[in-house]
Amino acid sequence: MSALAPAPGATHAAVLGIGAYRPERLVPNSEVVDAIDSSDEWIQQRSGIRTRRWAGPEESVQMMSVAASRIAIERAGLDARQIDCVIVATVSHLLQTPAVATAIAHELGTEQAAAFDISAACAGFCHGIAMASDLVRGGSARYVLVIGVERLTDILDLTDRGTAFIFADGAGAAVVGPSDTPGIAPVVWGSDGEQFDLIRQREDWRDVVGSDDRPGSGVMPHLVMQGNPVFRWASFAMAKIGQQALDRAGVSLDDLDVFVPHQANMRIIDAMARSMKLPEHVRIARDIADQGNTSAASIPLALDRMIEEGEARSGDTALLIAFGAGLAYAAQVITIP
Ligand SMILES: CC(C)(COP(=O)(O)OP(=O)(O)OC[C@H]1O[C@@H](n2cnc3c(N)ncnc32)[C@H](O)[C@@H]1OP(=O)(O)O)[C@@H](O)C(=O)NCCC(=O)NCCS
């Protein structure tokens, strides 16, 4: 039996740069309320959302991803040709094949980087960061681009009271590469498939549209959600996952500088912070107020804003927690680049 060459992985991995793309069009609650018999006051009180951004026709999944990625690559001090793997977390690229990641890798000018999509809904970005860290340390890639991107308006029913005011569009990206010190702690992740039905695309779309139109002919099975059980699960179960991620990182609450939970709902963010007993000094991402819930894009978008506004500084210790349909979740501690 021949001995195989060992994998030349890096000792440590870190996030080296983050970038974001927010669609041009800002949509206030007043534009959403009539179709769902709601009010600005109700939406703000129940979700904390004042406005959201919805993509225009030119702002495709690919276009938004490329824009966010170019910024992340530049901030990492790299050239696109150095990226050797592209992971795209999304549930709203409307074609199962080919992966949008290959087109993004090509448009960015990578040299035929490995490229694939992952489907873990709102938890997708943190899944991607965990995989990227392992790929870099395992020697399968040197610089991995992780993109969280959604155009959820393509699968949103604007007359559905449970979802129309929550979901939105956008893209965020991060470059993961080798580092002298650990910059991405081990992930705590998992799934609760018993609650598979709580957030999903409708299976009965034929009944809804009253015809045999299929995805691809312009009719997509839209998102539905049982808001109440999702709210309870996220508020309490995810606080425990956050604590486990801190434990795995060897970090105490006092060491933590920044908390970036998935931007699902402001009340969930507040409930998690209370359950985890976050100290006063920890700065909490609240991007949802004017960005809405952008699923896989929400964590990199929120991170990008905190960095831009000086709320997260280079070297800070940040806890990321992502959760959503599946139900799938992933949390890890990272060092802000
Ligand atoms: C969606 C959510 C805001 C709904 O709030 P809720 O308190 O659970 O709402 P309920 O469905 O129990 O309905 C409560 C009342 O509000 C009304 N209501 C529901 N949707 C409404 C809307 N969009 N506008 C106005 N009223 C609405 C209901 O009719 C009901 O009225 P009633 O008390 O007179 O019967 C809440 O469940 C939630 O935030 N869930 C988590 C969702 C989330 O973050 N998902 C993302 C995970 S990735």
The ligand as an ORCA input file, in Angstrom:
! r2SCAN-3c Opt
* xyz 0 1
  C     -44.743     36.379     13.055
  C     -45.013     36.928     14.455
  C     -44.545     38.389     14.527
  C     -46.513     36.874     14.693
  O     -46.759     37.305     16.020
  P     -47.653     36.426     16.976
  O     -47.819     37.168     18.219
  O     -47.062     35.055     17.049
  O     -48.993     36.411     16.141
  P     -50.177     35.365     16.145
  O     -50.124     34.594     14.864
  O     -50.242     34.587     17.433
  O     -51.395     36.343     16.108
  C     -51.654     37.277     17.166
  C     -52.659     38.283     16.691
  O     -52.057     39.146     15.700
  C     -52.810     39.087     14.497
  N     -51.860     39.160     13.386
  C     -51.126     38.163     12.842
  N     -50.361     38.649     11.855
  C     -50.608     39.966     11.795
  C     -50.107     40.990     10.975
  N     -49.180     40.777     10.041
  N     -50.582     42.241     11.181
  C     -51.504     42.509     12.120
  N     -52.014     41.555     12.926
  C     -51.579     40.299     12.749
  C     -53.556     37.777     14.540
  O     -54.720     37.822     13.752
  C     -53.863     37.662     16.008
  O     -54.994     38.460     16.306
  P     -56.048     38.037     17.470
  O     -55.242     38.046     18.744
  O     -57.079     39.109     17.414
  O     -56.528     36.675     17.076
  C     -44.285     36.107     15.548
  O     -44.830     34.816     15.671
  C     -42.835     35.961     15.280
  O     -42.115     36.933     15.295
  N     -42.355     34.716     15.057
  C     -40.983     34.447     14.751
  C     -40.850     34.665     13.313
  C     -39.443     34.750     12.885
  O     -38.684     35.534     13.382
  N     -39.114     33.936     11.925
  C     -37.871     33.946     11.337
  C     -37.111     32.765     11.775
  S     -35.858     32.523     10.624
*
